[in-house]
């Protein structure tokens, strides 16, 4: 995936985004730093393989995220560009009750591009095991392949999930995949 071009029909060149989940089900909206809607996604229900189509503010399909397997809790999710049909990125989940870790890979070469890792084993453990654990907001660190800080995804305590995505240095990390990953991670893990 070329970090310069991203997806063929959307520009995610900003450094701050807010992702909000609907109260009803796995529906998400992403807003840029000016509060403008840039992406919407809704998990398709009753599919054997999980699928998340993403549309822009005008309702045009931009990309789709599809699970690699049936009910894939700890597996891979491919991101396909809606216009070209090309697999542009892969999200790999390394499932653990102690730490959530996702790797963003290039869709063609499968080379690692970035990691999204939850901060704090105790918080992750509480989120996974306590009856009210889903109310505890997640905090993720985004790093490049060398482990250098790129940005963060910070959840806010609320009835519906709300995340602030901050990208401090994304010269080597595809922002599109990070914004998509924030929505997909939340939906996949049932947060």
Secondary structure as the mmCIF struct_conf table of DSSP 4:
data_model
#
loop_
_struct_conf.conf_type_id
_struct_conf.id
_struct_conf.beg_label_comp_id
_struct_conf.beg_label_asym_id
_struct_conf.beg_label_seq_id
_struct_conf.end_label_comp_id
_struct_conf.end_label_asym_id
_struct_conf.end_label_seq_id
TURN_TY1_P TURN_TY1_P1 UNK A 3 UNK A 5
BEND BEND1 UNK A 7 UNK A 7
TURN_TY1_P TURN_TY1_P2 UNK A 8 UNK A 9
BEND BEND2 UNK A 15 UNK A 15
STRN STRN1 UNK A 16 UNK A 21
BEND BEND3 UNK A 23 UNK A 26
STRN STRN2 UNK A 27 UNK A 32
TURN_TY1_P TURN_TY1_P3 UNK A 33 UNK A 34
BEND BEND4 UNK A 35 UNK A 35
STRN STRN3 UNK A 37 UNK A 43
HELX_LH_PP_P HELX_LH_PP_P1 UNK A 44 UNK A 44
TURN_TY1_P TURN_TY1_P4 UNK A 45 UNK A 46
BEND BEND5 UNK A 48 UNK A 49
STRN STRN4 UNK A 51 UNK A 55
TURN_TY1_P TURN_TY1_P5 UNK A 57 UNK A 58
BEND BEND6 UNK A 59 UNK A 59
STRN STRN5 UNK A 61 UNK A 67
BEND BEND7 UNK A 68 UNK A 69
TURN_TY1_P TURN_TY1_P6 UNK A 70 UNK A 71
BEND BEND8 UNK A 73 UNK A 75
STRN STRN6 UNK A 76 UNK A 81
TURN_TY1_P TURN_TY1_P7 UNK A 82 UNK A 84
STRN STRN7 UNK A 87 UNK A 94
BEND BEND9 UNK A 97 UNK A 98
STRN STRN8 UNK A 101 UNK A 106
TURN_TY1_P TURN_TY1_P8 UNK A 107 UNK A 109
STRN STRN9 UNK A 112 UNK A 118
BEND BEND10 UNK A 119 UNK A 119
HELX_RH_AL_P HELX_RH_AL_P1 UNK A 121 UNK A 129
BEND BEND11 UNK A 130 UNK A 130
TURN_TY1_P TURN_TY1_P9 UNK A 131 UNK A 132
HELX_RH_3T_P HELX_RH_3T_P1 UNK A 133 UNK A 135
BEND BEND12 UNK A 136 UNK A 136
HELX_LH_PP_P HELX_LH_PP_P2 UNK A 137 UNK A 138
STRN STRN10 UNK A 139 UNK A 144
TURN_TY1_P TURN_TY1_P10 UNK A 145 UNK A 146
STRN STRN11 UNK A 149 UNK A 156
BEND BEND13 UNK A 158 UNK A 160
STRN STRN12 UNK A 162 UNK A 167
BEND BEND14 UNK A 168 UNK A 168
BEND BEND15 UNK A 171 UNK A 173
HELX_RH_AL_P HELX_RH_AL_P2 UNK A 175 UNK A 188
TURN_TY1_P TURN_TY1_P11 UNK A 189 UNK A 190
#
